[in-house]
Amino acid sequence: MDINTIIPRSNGVTQSRGKMSFYIFDKNQSLNFFHCVAMGLDLDACISQLLQKQLLAESLIKEICEKTKELLMRESNVIHISAPVTVVGDYVDRGLFSIETISLLTCLKLRYPERVQLVRGNHESRAVTQTYGFYTECVRKYGNTNVWHYFTDMFDYLTLSVVIDDKIFCVHGGLSPSIHSIDQIKTLDRFREIPHEGPMADLVWSDPDQDKDEFAISPRGAGYTFGGEVVKKFLHINSMEHILRAHQLCMEGYQVLYDDRLSTVWSAPNYCYRCGNMASILEVGVNGERFFNVFDAAPENDRESSRPMASERPENVLYFL
Protein backbone atom coordinates (compact mmCIF):
# COMPACT_ATOMS: atom_id res chain seq x y z
CA MET A 1 0.00 0.00 0.00
CA ASP A 2 1.42 3.32 -1.07
CA ILE A 3 0.25 5.96 1.39
CA ASN A 4 2.53 8.91 0.79
CA THR A 5 2.03 11.08 3.82
CA ILE A 6 2.98 14.53 5.05
CA ILE A 7 2.24 15.29 8.69
CA PRO A 8 2.79 18.20 11.07
CA ARG A 9 5.26 17.96 13.92
CA SER A 10 2.91 18.33 16.88
CA ASN A 11 1.27 16.19 19.56
CA GLY A 12 -0.05 12.86 18.40
CA VAL A 13 0.69 9.16 18.13
CA THR A 14 2.06 7.29 15.15
CA GLN A 15 0.55 3.83 14.77
CA SER A 16 1.61 1.13 12.34
CA ARG A 17 -0.24 -1.91 11.06
CA GLY A 18 1.60 -3.87 8.40
CA LYS A 19 2.38 -1.30 5.74
CA MET A 20 -0.12 1.18 7.10
CA SER A 21 1.34 4.09 9.09
CA PHE A 22 -0.93 6.86 10.28
CA TYR A 23 -0.71 9.87 12.53
CA ILE A 24 -3.71 9.49 14.85
CA PHE A 25 -4.98 12.56 16.71
CA ASP A 26 -6.72 12.58 20.03
CA LYS A 27 -10.44 13.28 19.76
CA ASN A 28 -10.06 16.60 21.52
CA GLN A 29 -7.62 17.79 18.84
CA SER A 30 -10.12 17.48 15.99
CA LEU A 31 -11.36 20.85 14.80
CA ASN A 32 -14.56 19.35 13.49
CA PHE A 33 -16.05 16.03 14.54
CA PHE A 34 -18.36 16.21 11.48
CA HIS A 35 -21.30 15.08 13.58
CA CYS A 36 -20.41 11.37 13.47
CA VAL A 37 -23.39 10.36 15.57
CA ALA A 38 -25.77 12.42 13.46
CA MET A 39 -24.45 10.67 10.36
CA GLY A 40 -25.35 7.33 11.87
CA LEU A 41 -21.77 6.12 11.51
CA ASP A 42 -19.60 4.87 14.33
CA LEU A 43 -16.38 6.03 12.73
CA ASP A 44 -14.22 5.14 15.72
CA ALA A 45 -15.45 1.54 15.52
CA CYS A 46 -14.83 1.49 11.75
CA ILE A 47 -11.30 2.82 12.21
CA SER A 48 -10.55 0.27 14.93
CA GLN A 49 -11.84 -2.56 12.75
CA LEU A 50 -9.83 -1.44 9.73
CA LEU A 51 -6.62 -1.11 11.72
CA GLN A 52 -7.03 -4.85 12.35
CA LYS A 53 -7.26 -5.37 8.54
CA GLN A 54 -10.92 -6.37 8.82
CA LEU A 55 -13.23 -5.44 5.95
CA LEU A 56 -16.27 -3.25 6.45
CA ALA A 57 -19.67 -4.36 5.22
CA GLU A 58 -20.51 -3.38 1.64
CA SER A 59 -23.49 -1.32 2.76
CA LEU A 60 -21.29 0.57 5.21
CA ILE A 61 -18.71 1.36 2.54
CA LYS A 62 -21.46 2.73 0.32
CA GLU A 63 -22.60 5.07 3.09
CA ILE A 64 -19.05 6.13 3.91
CA CYS A 65 -18.29 6.94 0.27
CA GLU A 66 -21.48 8.98 -0.07
CA LYS A 67 -20.69 10.98 3.08
CA THR A 68 -17.11 11.48 1.91
CA LYS A 69 -18.32 12.82 -1.45
CA GLU A 70 -20.56 15.30 0.34
CA LEU A 71 -17.57 16.50 2.34
CA LEU A 72 -15.12 16.62 -0.56
CA MET A 73 -17.59 18.47 -2.79
CA ARG A 74 -17.19 21.54 -0.60
CA GLU A 75 -13.39 21.56 -0.91
CA SER A 76 -11.38 23.53 -3.45
CA ASN A 77 -8.98 22.14 -6.05
CA VAL A 78 -6.28 23.81 -3.95
CA ILE A 79 -6.68 23.49 -0.19
CA HIS A 80 -4.75 25.99 1.93
CA ILE A 81 -3.86 24.56 5.33
CA SER A 82 -1.55 25.08 8.28
CA ALA A 83 -0.91 21.77 10.05
CA PRO A 84 -3.04 18.75 9.14
CA VAL A 85 -2.19 15.34 7.77
CA THR A 86 -1.83 15.43 3.99
CA VAL A 87 -1.83 12.16 2.04
CA VAL A 88 -0.73 12.64 -1.55
CA GLY A 89 -2.34 9.90 -3.60
CA ASP A 90 -2.08 6.32 -4.84
CA TYR A 91 -4.07 4.73 -2.03
CA VAL A 92 -4.83 1.59 -4.07
CA ASP A 93 -3.00 -0.79 -6.44
CA ARG A 94 -0.04 -0.89 -4.05
CA GLY A 95 -0.48 -4.23 -2.31
CA LEU A 96 -2.94 -6.85 -1.17
CA PHE A 97 -4.88 -4.56 1.22
CA SER A 98 -5.98 -1.69 -0.98
CA ILE A 99 -9.60 -1.88 0.17
CA GLU A 100 -8.66 -1.75 3.84
CA THR A 101 -6.30 1.17 3.16
CA ILE A 102 -8.73 3.39 1.25
CA SER A 103 -11.55 2.47 3.65
CA LEU A 104 -9.43 3.59 6.58
CA LEU A 105 -8.38 6.83 4.90
CA THR A 106 -11.96 7.78 4.05
CA CYS A 107 -13.03 7.07 7.63
CA LEU A 108 -10.18 9.22 8.93
CA LYS A 109 -11.19 11.99 6.55
CA LEU A 110 -14.77 11.90 7.88
CA ARG A 111 -13.59 11.63 11.48
CA TYR A 112 -11.06 14.46 11.23
CA PRO A 113 -12.18 16.52 8.20
CA GLU A 114 -10.05 19.56 9.06
CA ARG A 115 -7.01 17.47 9.95
CA VAL A 116 -6.84 14.99 7.07
CA GLN A 117 -6.48 16.03 3.43
CA LEU A 118 -6.56 13.45 0.63
CA VAL A 119 -4.95 14.47 -2.66
CA ARG A 120 -5.81 12.55 -5.82
CA GLY A 121 -3.16 10.39 -7.46
CA ASN A 122 -3.04 8.80 -10.90
CA HIS A 123 -4.24 5.48 -9.43
CA GLU A 124 -7.43 7.07 -8.13
CA SER A 125 -9.10 6.42 -11.47
CA ARG A 126 -11.29 3.80 -13.10
CA ALA A 127 -8.94 3.09 -15.99
CA VAL A 128 -5.81 2.47 -13.90
CA THR A 129 -7.49 0.45 -11.14
CA GLN A 130 -9.02 -1.93 -13.70
CA THR A 131 -5.51 -2.85 -14.81
CA TYR A 132 -3.34 -2.76 -11.70
CA GLY A 133 -5.19 -4.68 -9.03
CA PHE A 134 -7.87 -2.73 -7.16
CA TYR A 135 -10.75 -3.84 -9.38
CA THR A 136 -9.75 -7.49 -9.05
CA GLU A 137 -9.32 -7.14 -5.27
CA CYS A 138 -12.83 -5.69 -4.90
CA VAL A 139 -14.38 -8.55 -6.86
CA ARG A 140 -12.37 -11.16 -4.96
CA LYS A 141 -13.16 -9.82 -1.49
CA TYR A 142 -16.79 -8.78 -2.01
CA GLY A 143 -17.93 -11.02 -4.86
CA ASN A 144 -19.08 -8.14 -7.08
CA THR A 145 -17.99 -4.76 -8.47
CA ASN A 146 -20.14 -2.57 -6.20
CA VAL A 147 -17.38 -1.54 -3.81
CA TRP A 148 -15.11 -0.67 -6.73
CA HIS A 149 -17.84 1.59 -8.12
CA TYR A 150 -18.40 3.27 -4.73
CA PHE A 151 -14.73 4.13 -4.34
CA THR A 152 -13.97 5.13 -7.93
CA ASP A 153 -17.00 7.44 -7.93
CA MET A 154 -15.66 8.99 -4.73
CA PHE A 155 -12.20 9.41 -6.31
CA ASP A 156 -13.71 11.97 -8.71
CA TYR A 157 -14.22 14.32 -5.74
CA LEU A 158 -10.67 14.23 -4.31
CA THR A 159 -8.77 17.52 -4.32
CA LEU A 160 -5.83 18.02 -6.69
CA SER A 161 -3.40 19.84 -4.42
CA VAL A 162 -2.69 21.28 -0.98
CA VAL A 163 -0.67 24.35 0.04
CA ILE A 164 0.90 24.30 3.51
CA ASP A 165 1.43 27.67 5.20
CA ASP A 166 1.47 29.39 1.78
CA LYS A 167 4.99 28.01 1.29
CA ILE A 168 4.79 24.33 0.34
CA PHE A 169 2.90 23.04 -2.70
CA CYS A 170 1.73 19.41 -2.36
CA VAL A 171 0.67 17.42 -5.41
CA HIS A 172 0.77 13.75 -6.36
CA GLY A 173 2.76 13.86 -9.59
CA GLY A 174 4.17 17.21 -10.57
CA LEU A 175 3.88 20.31 -12.68
CA SER A 176 2.22 21.11 -16.00
CA PRO A 177 3.27 23.37 -18.90
CA SER A 178 -0.35 24.60 -18.88
CA ILE A 179 -0.24 25.74 -15.25
CA HIS A 180 1.86 28.67 -14.11
CA SER A 181 -0.04 29.85 -11.05
CA ILE A 182 -2.00 28.17 -8.27
CA ASP A 183 -5.10 30.09 -9.33
CA GLN A 184 -5.16 28.18 -12.63
CA ILE A 185 -5.51 24.90 -10.73
CA LYS A 186 -8.55 26.28 -8.92
CA THR A 187 -10.42 26.69 -12.22
CA LEU A 188 -10.06 23.05 -13.36
CA ASP A 189 -13.08 20.74 -13.47
CA ARG A 190 -11.86 17.94 -11.23
CA PHE A 191 -15.18 16.12 -10.69
CA ARG A 192 -14.57 13.47 -13.34
CA GLU A 193 -12.35 10.62 -14.42
CA ILE A 194 -8.72 11.67 -14.87
CA PRO A 195 -8.32 12.59 -18.57
CA HIS A 196 -5.56 11.17 -20.77
CA GLU A 197 -3.98 14.60 -21.27
CA GLY A 198 -4.22 18.19 -20.14
CA PRO A 199 -3.35 20.01 -16.90
CA MET A 200 -5.36 17.71 -14.61
CA ALA A 201 -3.56 14.67 -16.02
CA ASP A 202 -0.21 16.43 -15.70
CA LEU A 203 -0.70 17.11 -11.99
CA VAL A 204 -1.10 13.39 -11.23
CA TRP A 205 1.28 11.91 -13.83
CA SER A 206 4.33 14.20 -14.21
CA ASP A 207 7.81 13.53 -12.80
CA PRO A 208 10.97 15.57 -12.15
CA ASP A 209 14.00 14.80 -14.31
CA GLN A 210 17.45 15.76 -13.00
CA ASP A 211 18.90 15.69 -16.52
CA LYS A 212 16.56 18.37 -17.88
CA ASP A 213 15.84 22.02 -17.16
CA GLU A 214 12.50 22.39 -18.93
CA PHE A 215 9.46 20.23 -19.77
CA ALA A 216 9.78 17.11 -21.93
CA ILE A 217 7.54 14.24 -23.03
CA SER A 218 7.18 11.64 -20.27
CA PRO A 219 8.13 8.00 -20.93
CA ARG A 220 5.04 7.05 -18.89
CA GLY A 221 2.83 8.05 -21.82
CA ALA A 222 0.99 10.65 -19.74
CA GLY A 223 2.07 13.90 -18.14
CA TYR A 224 5.54 15.41 -18.60
CA THR A 225 8.99 15.34 -17.09
CA PHE A 226 10.22 18.68 -15.78
CA GLY A 227 13.53 20.11 -14.64
CA GLY A 228 15.03 22.48 -12.13
CA GLU A 229 14.29 25.67 -14.07
CA VAL A 230 10.60 24.76 -14.24
CA VAL A 231 10.50 24.20 -10.48
CA LYS A 232 12.35 27.44 -9.74
CA LYS A 233 10.01 29.46 -11.96
CA PHE A 234 6.85 27.91 -10.51
CA LEU A 235 7.95 28.59 -6.94
CA HIS A 236 8.93 32.17 -7.79
CA ILE A 237 5.63 32.99 -9.54
CA ASN A 238 3.63 31.58 -6.63
CA SER A 239 5.87 32.98 -3.86
CA MET A 240 6.51 29.50 -2.46
CA GLU A 241 9.57 27.64 -1.21
CA HIS A 242 9.10 23.93 -1.88
CA ILE A 243 7.18 21.27 -3.82
CA LEU A 244 6.23 18.00 -2.10
CA ARG A 245 5.09 15.09 -4.26
CA ALA A 246 4.94 11.29 -4.44
CA HIS A 247 4.40 9.10 -7.53
CA GLN A 248 7.92 7.65 -7.89
CA LEU A 249 9.59 4.76 -6.07
CA CYS A 250 12.56 5.92 -3.97
CA MET A 251 14.81 3.15 -2.67
CA GLU A 252 15.77 5.24 0.38
CA GLY A 253 12.13 6.22 1.02
CA TYR A 254 12.54 9.79 -0.20
CA GLN A 255 14.51 12.02 -2.54
CA VAL A 256 15.35 15.75 -2.45
CA LEU A 257 16.17 17.56 -5.70
CA TYR A 258 16.95 20.96 -7.19
CA ASP A 259 18.80 22.55 -4.27
CA ASP A 260 16.13 21.50 -1.78
CA ARG A 261 13.26 22.93 -3.84
CA LEU A 262 11.46 19.60 -4.43
CA SER A 263 11.00 16.43 -2.39
CA THR A 264 9.55 13.05 -3.30
CA VAL A 265 8.12 11.00 -0.42
CA TRP A 266 7.41 7.29 -0.89
CA SER A 267 5.50 5.44 1.83
CA ALA A 268 5.28 1.82 0.60
CA PRO A 269 8.16 -0.25 2.05
CA ASN A 270 9.31 -3.31 0.12
CA TYR A 271 7.12 -2.25 -2.80
CA CYS A 272 5.40 -5.08 -4.66
CA TYR A 273 6.67 -7.32 -1.83
CA ARG A 274 9.99 -7.63 -3.65
CA CYS A 275 11.67 -4.24 -4.28
CA GLY A 276 13.41 -4.11 -0.90
CA ASN A 277 13.04 -0.33 -0.63
CA MET A 278 12.63 1.77 2.47
CA ALA A 279 9.67 4.12 2.96
CA SER A 280 9.11 7.42 4.69
CA ILE A 281 6.61 9.83 6.19
CA LEU A 282 7.50 13.50 5.99
CA GLU A 283 6.99 15.79 8.98
CA VAL A 284 6.73 19.54 8.44
CA GLY A 285 7.59 21.69 11.45
CA VAL A 286 5.93 24.92 12.54
CA ASN A 287 8.71 26.93 10.90
CA GLY A 288 8.65 24.92 7.69
CA GLU A 289 11.52 22.60 8.55
CA ARG A 290 11.18 19.11 7.06
CA PHE A 291 12.07 15.77 8.63
CA PHE A 292 11.77 12.38 6.93
CA ASN A 293 10.75 9.48 9.19
CA VAL A 294 12.20 6.47 7.37
CA PHE A 295 10.88 2.97 8.05
CA ASP A 296 11.06 -0.58 6.70
CA ALA A 297 8.31 -3.12 6.05
CA ALA A 298 6.76 -4.64 9.18
CA PRO A 299 7.64 -8.33 9.75
CA GLU A 300 3.92 -9.20 9.92
CA ASN A 301 3.51 -7.82 6.41
CA ASP A 302 6.29 -10.06 5.09
CA ARG A 303 4.50 -13.02 6.64
CA GLU A 304 1.22 -11.97 5.01
CA SER A 305 2.85 -11.75 1.59
CA SER A 306 4.17 -15.29 1.86
CA ARG A 307 0.76 -16.87 2.51
CA PRO A 308 -1.77 -15.63 -0.10
CA MET A 309 -3.64 -17.98 -2.38
CA ALA A 310 -1.87 -18.88 -5.61
CA SER A 311 -4.14 -16.62 -7.64
CA GLU A 312 -3.19 -13.57 -5.58
CA ARG A 313 0.50 -14.11 -4.87
CA PRO A 314 2.46 -10.86 -5.23
CA GLU A 315 4.48 -12.11 -8.20
CA ASN A 316 1.21 -12.69 -10.07
CA VAL A 317 -0.23 -9.26 -9.29
CA LEU A 318 0.41 -6.40 -11.71
CA TYR A 319 1.72 -3.22 -10.14
CA PHE A 320 2.51 0.12 -11.70
CA LEU A 321 5.97 1.37 -10.79
Beta strands, then each sheet from edge to edge (+ up, - down):
strand 1: 5-8
strand 2: 13-17
strand 3: 20-24
strand 4: 78-81
strand 5: 85-87
strand 6: 116-118
strand 7: 161-164
strand 8: 168-170
strand 9: 207-208
strand 10: 216-217
strand 11: 224-226
strand 12: 242-245
strand 13: 254-257
strand 14: 262-265
strand 15: 279-284
strand 16: 290-295
sheet 1: 6+ 5+ 1- 15- 16+
sheet 2: 2+ 3-
sheet 3: 4+ 7+ 8- 12- 14- 13+
sheet 4: 9+ 11+ 10-
end
